[in-house]
Amino acid sequence: MIYKQENLLGYFRFYYSVVGRRLLVSIFLSICVSVLDGLGLSMFMPLLQSVSNDGNASQKSMGQLHYITDAINRLGFSITLDTVLVTLTILFAIKGAFKLLEMKYQASVVQYFMKKVRHQLVKGLENLSYRGFTELDAGLIQNSFIAEVQRMSGAVRNFLTYSQAFFMLITYVAFAMLANYQFAILLAICGGGTNLLYSSVYKKMKNASYEVSKRGTSFNSFMIQAVHHFKYLKATNYIKPYSRKLDKVIDQTEALNNKISHYNAVTTGLREPMVVMMVALVIYLQINLMGGQLGSIILSLILFYRALNYLIQMQQNWQNFLQSSGSLKSVSQIAELMKEKAEIVGTETFSGINEKISLVDVCVSYSDHRVLNKATINIPKNNTVALVGESGSGKTTLANIIIGLIKPDEGKVLLDGKPISAFNLDTYRGKVGYISQEPVIFNDDIYNNITFWDERTPENETRFWQIVELASLTDFIDKLPGKENSRLGDNGILISGGQKQRISIARELYKKAELLILDEATSALDSETELAIQENIEKLHGKYTMVVIAHRLSTIRNVDRIYLLEQGSIIESGDFTSMVKQSSKFKRMIELQGL
């Protein structure tokens, strides 16, 4: 799904890459409708001539199209009023059937296109590496997945309608050429001239459309931040200047939309007068200077006027398409970026930790700044390991490496002695539970938050209540009117921080995780709640492999091993008691926290 060329062929290749042969079938149906419509309209001249009983005039008036009436004669039917009417009825009935089929099929093509684009984008997000995600703008992702994909829906509809009008135009021009080639050529030259006049306007519309897409990305980015930081913005009254920033983006976007509307108004207003002028000029030239026959001109004019109507429709659809064409570029760019930044995974299935997880001489740098420097740690199965150190010492980066979110620049990450790169990371992360300082709570009920929308079978409900008890949530849930069906609000706004943390822990336990990563999971809680959560975590000691990133050192008294980091290097390790004795830095940290 990569959009490369900004021309008709490029757009065709783009749509073909998504819908495949469906596009060709849609085009074939359009051609069938066009040919049947042209044949039907061509029969109006012999219909008129049959009323006047002037067969010779009919032959002259039809030009090369007399082969149609000749074919009817060879079938044993004379060109009479009845014959022509029956032929017309049959042709337009068949055309109507094909038109119905064409419209229904085009609708299915649009639906298939939108479904496939959305699925591909979701798959791209699923395969996107964590480091790649951090390099992308959240506003770009949201705008591309929602607003731009919706604009693409309009674009693909206009492209298919444009294709339909294009083949109608070609068909009628061909029939008009057969009726009176001189008249048709003159009109075709004039019609082509109008497209040249509009080409510069089309280019401006296409550029403006892409700018609208970029402004939409910017607006979505600012809106995400406004929602995320609303409390801070409101409390400090920064909400007002921030709103002015949003207003500015809105004004710029609407100015571009107004420019597109202006171009559309100019081309639409001029189109019909130009068509009438062309027709009048060509009729004058053919009759007065080229000695043309009025009868053949009338048939050619009927056909060509029909063609000009489709030329107008084609130009209008092209304009509408260009108004939305910026979405093709935006969505293609995000799809390409996600593909470039996709995660590379192995093929071996991870079945569980048998012995230990090891990091050996791991180094990580961001730009020119080294975050980790030859860090080596071992995490035996069902042991609890703590990572401590000042902010920026590399604790969270180490946790990200353990989870497989970040690939080290140097060193090894081993799962039971095998490189982590050998495993399918999805199967590995299926065994990982992650609990951060800011718990992840979805705007749904308690059951769905803990089970992650697991089906409500008796077996799953039994496991749910077992996990609720283990996470000390039973009393909390029993006091709620809706029990486990109580909704928690956006990001858990309806419950306390401690309750959110318990639900986060319960979710990871429900998934049967083997490795739990607790990234300063209690640092944002009050002392009483922290103690309660810590008691929950202590229940898990020896049953799970755990990595605890701790700021409050009181929470890691009973861990099996502590690693002290400083500027990306591990400078000391041991249990709590030995660290107090042998590490002056750790002892100083203990004293500063009053322990």
Beta strands, then each sheet from edge to edge (+ up, - down):
strand 1: 356-366
strand 2: 369-380
strand 3: 384-389
strand 4: 410-415
strand 5: 418-419
strand 6: 432-436
strand 7: 515-519
strand 8: 545-549
strand 9: 561-566
strand 10: 569-574
sheet 1: 2+ 1- 4+ 5-
sheet 2: 6+ 7+ 8+ 3+ 9+ 10-
end
